[in-house]
């Protein structure tokens, strides 16, 4: 199931096992975006300043499998998705939003990011540092 499609036509998945299988097959990193998409100001800012930009879309298509782990206040979600997101939140000990967890193709956590100023370039630079560790 796809969660959102941005200006750059990025595909955000909501199923981590499927995302991990895709990452393994395509030798990409998995980027989990823990967000409160309809209420968290910093999440909305990150989405607007980074995820919706063409530079990020181009980078993501080549290097990432994107997973949205959303905790909305008004947007409807299935009970199954809420439960899956809750268990991911507990597994990765997420305490605030936005939190970006980056996994290698085998599912091992290689890093954690949050909002940072500087737009797509600054964010991509951080992702590249994590990629070099894999």
Secondary structure, 3 states (H helix, E strand, C coil): CEEEECCCCCEEECCHHHHHHHHHHHCCEEEEEEECCCCCHHHHHHHHHHHCCHHHHHHHHHHEEEEEEECCCCCCCCHHHHHHHHHHHHHCCCCCCCEEEEECCCCCEEEEECCCCCHHHHHHHHHHHHHHCC
